[in-house]
Amino acid sequence: MEQLDNLYFIWGVDDAPYGPVELPVLVDWIKDERVVPETWVFSRTASNWIRASELPELKSHFTLRFTSVPETAVHVGIKPGSLRRIKILADLKDNQLAHLAEYMEMQEVTQWSVLFNQGDISDSMFLVLAGELRARSVVNGRETILATFGPGDFFGDMALFDHGPRSADVVANVDSTLLKITSISFERLTREAPALATPFLQATARTLSARIRADNKRLTRVTQQYTTGAEVR
């Protein structure tokens, strides 16, 4: 009874808290894959943010979920709840997500494996359901990390539109689960479900704009620091 009186807040993929909710609701969200092991949860009893899989009252739900399902079951279908982990899809309704899933395929990537190399010609965009990957550039044997992608992020979007060469290597830091949408699938989406393709494109464009603005700010700071240093000399 004490657990039922506890209240929880969930940190969503859109970087906003949701709640308060009671334990039964939280368990339902686990079943719907709206809450995954890596989701941050605030427990009123613990008075702290904790990963969902580390909360004592939730551990058994994740254990049962991941030990009772065969490995191949993850490839059978994509549930709307799992798609909602992706930030650009968080505002879509369940029926929209279910329809969108028909145009995607799930791909498992093992730790340290290279998803693609710089210069590879491709036409696919990837969305991260679970795990972590890094974009890197290797020059003279030295690696520079350009970006890190975790659950809810996406990458490779430019190739979806221009079919051009990849601008960097992408390597899995840990075992990761991705959703892949090819240009052929995207063309089908725009042709067969334009009302669904529009919000997908709008959300993607907003995220890209935010990334460009952030990159511009970083470039401005670096330029200012360099200029200030040059003046001091």
C-alpha positions as CSV (number, residue, x, y, z in Angstrom):
1,M,0.0,0.0,0.0
2,E,2.9,2.3,0.7
3,Q,4.1,1.9,-2.9
4,L,0.7,2.9,-4.2
5,D,0.9,6.1,-2.2
6,N,4.2,7.0,-3.8
7,L,4.1,9.5,-6.7
8,Y,6.4,9.7,-9.7
9,F,7.5,12.2,-12.4
10,I,8.9,11.0,-15.7
11,W,11.4,12.9,-17.7
12,G,10.2,12.7,-21.3
13,V,12.1,12.5,-24.6
14,D,11.1,16.1,-25.2
15,D,13.1,17.2,-22.1
16,A,10.0,17.9,-20.0
17,P,8.7,16.2,-16.8
18,Y,5.4,14.4,-16.8
19,G,3.3,13.6,-13.7
20,P,2.7,13.1,-11.0
21,V,1.5,9.5,-11.6
22,E,1.0,6.5,-9.3
23,L,2.8,3.2,-9.7
24,P,0.0,1.4,-11.7
25,V,0.1,4.1,-14.3
26,L,3.9,3.9,-14.4
27,V,3.7,0.1,-14.9
28,D,1.2,0.6,-17.8
29,W,3.7,3.1,-19.4
30,I,6.4,0.4,-19.2
31,K,4.1,-2.1,-21.0
32,D,3.4,0.6,-23.7
33,E,7.2,1.2,-23.9
34,R,6.7,4.9,-23.0
35,V,9.0,4.2,-20.1
36,V,12.2,2.2,-20.8
37,P,15.0,1.1,-18.5
38,E,17.0,4.3,-19.3
39,T,14.1,6.7,-18.6
40,W,14.7,9.0,-15.6
41,V,12.0,8.8,-13.0
42,F,11.6,11.0,-9.9
43,S,10.3,9.1,-6.9
44,R,8.7,11.2,-4.2
45,T,9.8,8.5,-1.6
46,A,13.4,8.5,-2.7
47,S,13.4,12.3,-3.3
48,N,15.7,11.8,-6.3
49,W,15.8,11.2,-10.0
50,I,16.6,7.5,-10.7
51,R,16.7,5.4,-13.9
52,A,13.5,3.4,-14.1
53,S,15.4,0.1,-14.2
54,E,17.1,1.0,-10.9
55,L,13.9,1.6,-8.9
56,P,13.2,-1.4,-6.7
57,E,9.5,-1.4,-7.4
58,L,10.1,-1.4,-11.2
59,K,13.0,-3.8,-11.5
60,S,10.7,-6.9,-11.7
61,H,8.7,-5.4,-14.5
62,F,11.7,-4.8,-16.7
63,T,13.2,-8.3,-15.8
64,L,9.9,-10.0,-16.8
65,R,9.6,-7.9,-20.0
66,F,13.1,-8.5,-21.3
67,T,13.6,-12.2,-20.2
68,S,10.3,-13.5,-21.4
69,V,10.4,-12.1,-24.9
70,P,12.4,-14.0,-27.6
71,E,15.2,-12.1,-29.2
72,T,13.5,-12.2,-32.6
73,A,10.3,-10.7,-31.2
74,V,11.7,-7.2,-31.4
75,H,11.8,-7.5,-35.2
76,V,8.1,-8.6,-35.5
77,G,6.7,-5.1,-35.2
78,I,7.2,-1.6,-33.8
79,K,4.8,-0.4,-31.2
80,P,3.6,3.2,-31.1
81,G,4.9,3.6,-27.5
82,S,8.4,2.8,-28.6
83,L,8.2,5.4,-31.4
84,R,7.2,8.0,-28.9
85,R,10.7,7.8,-27.5
86,I,11.9,9.7,-30.5
87,K,11.8,13.4,-29.8
88,I,10.5,14.4,-33.3
89,L,7.7,12.0,-33.0
90,A,6.6,12.7,-29.4
91,D,3.6,14.8,-30.5
92,L,2.1,12.3,-32.9
93,K,-1.0,10.2,-31.9
94,D,-0.9,6.5,-31.5
95,N,-2.7,5.8,-34.8
96,Q,-0.2,8.1,-36.6
97,L,2.8,6.4,-35.0
98,A,1.4,2.9,-35.9
99,H,1.0,4.1,-39.5
100,L,4.5,5.6,-39.6
101,A,6.0,2.4,-38.3
102,E,4.9,0.7,-41.5
103,Y,7.5,2.7,-43.4
104,M,10.4,1.9,-41.0
105,E,12.5,-1.1,-40.2
106,M,14.3,-2.0,-36.9
107,Q,18.0,-2.5,-36.9
108,E,20.2,-3.9,-34.1
109,V,23.8,-2.6,-33.9
110,T,26.3,-4.4,-31.6
111,Q,28.8,-2.5,-29.5
112,W,31.9,-1.1,-31.3
113,S,30.5,-2.0,-34.7
114,V,30.6,0.7,-37.5
115,L,27.1,1.5,-38.8
116,F,28.6,3.4,-41.8
117,N,31.9,5.1,-42.8
118,Q,32.6,8.6,-43.9
119,G,32.2,8.8,-47.7
120,D,29.7,5.9,-47.9
121,I,26.9,6.6,-50.3
122,S,23.6,6.0,-48.6
123,D,19.9,7.1,-48.6
124,S,18.8,6.3,-45.1
125,M,18.0,8.2,-41.9
126,F,18.3,6.6,-38.5
127,L,16.4,7.2,-35.2
128,V,17.8,5.9,-31.9
129,L,15.4,3.8,-29.8
130,A,18.0,2.6,-27.3
131,G,21.7,2.7,-26.8
132,E,24.3,5.2,-27.8
133,L,26.3,6.0,-31.0
134,R,29.0,8.5,-31.9
135,A,29.8,10.3,-35.1
136,R,33.6,10.6,-35.5
137,S,36.2,11.8,-37.9
138,V,39.6,10.0,-38.1
139,V,42.6,11.9,-39.4
140,N,46.1,10.4,-39.3
141,G,44.8,7.7,-36.9
142,R,43.4,10.2,-34.4
143,E,39.7,10.2,-33.7
144,T,37.6,13.3,-33.1
145,I,34.1,12.8,-31.8
146,L,31.7,15.1,-33.6
147,A,28.5,14.2,-31.9
148,T,26.9,11.6,-29.7
149,F,23.4,10.2,-30.3
150,G,21.3,8.6,-27.5
151,P,17.6,7.5,-27.2
152,G,15.3,9.9,-28.9
153,D,17.9,11.4,-31.3
154,F,18.2,11.0,-35.0
155,F,21.0,11.2,-37.6
156,G,21.8,10.6,-41.2
157,D,18.8,12.8,-42.3
158,M,20.7,14.6,-45.1
159,A,21.3,11.3,-47.0
160,L,17.5,10.8,-46.9
161,F,17.1,13.8,-49.2
162,D,20.3,14.1,-51.3
163,H,21.6,10.5,-51.3
164,G,25.1,12.0,-50.9
165,P,28.2,10.6,-49.1
166,R,28.2,10.3,-45.4
167,S,30.1,13.1,-43.7
168,A,31.4,11.0,-40.8
169,D,31.7,7.5,-39.4
170,V,29.1,6.4,-37.0
171,V,30.0,3.8,-34.4
172,A,28.0,2.1,-31.7
173,N,29.3,2.9,-28.2
174,V,27.0,0.2,-26.8
175,D,24.5,-2.3,-28.2
176,S,21.9,-0.1,-29.8
177,T,18.4,-0.4,-31.4
178,L,17.7,1.9,-34.3
179,L,14.8,2.6,-36.6
180,K,15.8,3.1,-40.3
181,I,13.8,4.9,-42.9
182,T,15.1,4.8,-46.5
183,S,14.5,7.3,-49.2
184,I,12.2,4.8,-51.0
185,S,10.1,4.3,-47.9
186,F,10.0,8.1,-47.3
187,E,8.9,8.7,-50.9
188,R,6.1,6.1,-50.3
189,L,5.2,8.0,-47.1
190,T,4.9,11.3,-48.8
191,R,2.9,9.8,-51.6
192,E,0.5,7.6,-49.6
193,A,0.2,9.6,-46.4
194,P,1.1,13.2,-47.0
195,A,-0.8,14.3,-43.8
196,L,1.6,12.1,-41.8
197,A,4.8,13.1,-43.8
198,T,4.1,16.8,-43.1
199,P,4.4,16.8,-39.3
200,F,7.4,14.4,-39.6
201,L,9.2,16.8,-41.9
202,Q,8.3,19.8,-39.7
203,A,9.6,18.2,-36.5
204,T,12.8,17.2,-38.3
205,A,13.3,20.7,-39.7
206,R,12.8,22.3,-36.2
207,T,15.4,20.0,-34.7
208,L,17.9,20.7,-37.6
209,S,17.3,24.4,-37.2
210,A,18.1,24.1,-33.4
211,R,21.3,22.2,-34.2
212,I,22.4,24.8,-36.7
213,R,21.7,27.7,-34.2
214,A,23.7,25.8,-31.5
215,D,26.6,25.2,-33.9
216,N,26.6,28.9,-34.9
217,K,26.7,29.9,-31.3
218,R,29.7,27.6,-30.6
219,L,31.4,28.9,-33.7
220,T,30.9,32.5,-32.6
221,R,32.3,31.7,-29.1
222,V,35.4,30.0,-30.6
223,T,35.9,32.9,-33.0
224,Q,35.6,35.5,-30.2
225,Q,38.1,33.5,-28.1
226,Y,40.5,33.3,-30.9
227,T,40.2,37.0,-31.7
228,T,40.7,37.9,-28.1
229,G,43.7,35.7,-27.8
230,A,45.2,37.2,-31.0
231,E,44.7,40.8,-29.6
232,V,46.4,39.9,-26.4
233,R,49.5,38.7,-28.2
